[in-house]
Amino acid sequence: MADRVSAHIMIGGVLPRSQYPVLVQAIGSDNAAVDWDGTPFDPACLPVNDPLTLMDHEVANGCFETIELCRRLGLQYVRWSGGYAGSFPSARVIYRGHGEPRRYLTTEDDQQLFSIESIRELGSIVAIENDYQLARQNPPPLVLIDEEPIDEAMMEPVHG
């Protein structure tokens, strides 16, 4: 059985409305709620100016496995999960919509920790502060868009 901890995730970016059911199914699969009391996610209620925020107290290995596949949809996310003694530390994971997710060690209160190795690697207080600021950024709001209709006039062949 997997170690289970509390975790929350904020999801943002632009998503075609036709792909929204994929995200909704992922949220249901991971049993994420809109608050720590377990209020179920309602697909009809998206925040207007904020990322979609979800949470759960019983997240296997601190990872919303299915939701985090939203990388395939081009969405961004920030996930924090508590640590499990002897298995894994608390961490903040940031995915900016491309590349690989970046992991930052944190406290149980989501405060970033710097190991002596990372301090040496960063090399200056300015670099440390920049790294800290990057780790604290949240994703943009989640926005659903209608797909662009095909402009038939542009699709007509040009006859000369």
Steps between C-alpha positions, in 0.01 A plus 500: 500500500625847412589759761224762511539868587318830464553682171355782296533593135432819304434457127501776242544585136288491188300187425275429202147439626499163320788384727333612824326161553846337505605727787168448680542122476857528635377704797237237576753221464733663754209583733615861539270747677460877494571534874663308784155384619460288185241704309482333157613688191213637292603525131253787451679718758840617383672796665494807278833669573695228681643158429285201584601390852441145620608306809477178696632360827562148365715538188704192413872587505404869508426504126171553314606249236211536257455876540871560444462338161346837412850569370378326184229765475757779516381621840721635775485392862652547843465216747602492864500180699590423857779260577482145629769417754747249363357514147501851349528862614249783456532652156362761263493386136462756224416430138497804272339337196820368338807298590511298819339591834739665745506386862579720802545364852269665753389490858160365602384863472613523133803718576790431266814339643850545358761230552861607530558337160228707333631818666847429366361417156297823487806693614359835613222647709349649182488156336347350816235773511423447128464125557271569795283733289475237222389240754228731637333575166153360452349400167274740309121460513349196329323629188279291274489605136295394203708359218564735213243444226652417166490799269364339182603799288863432587460131420383557140768430244629802311435469126708700267 
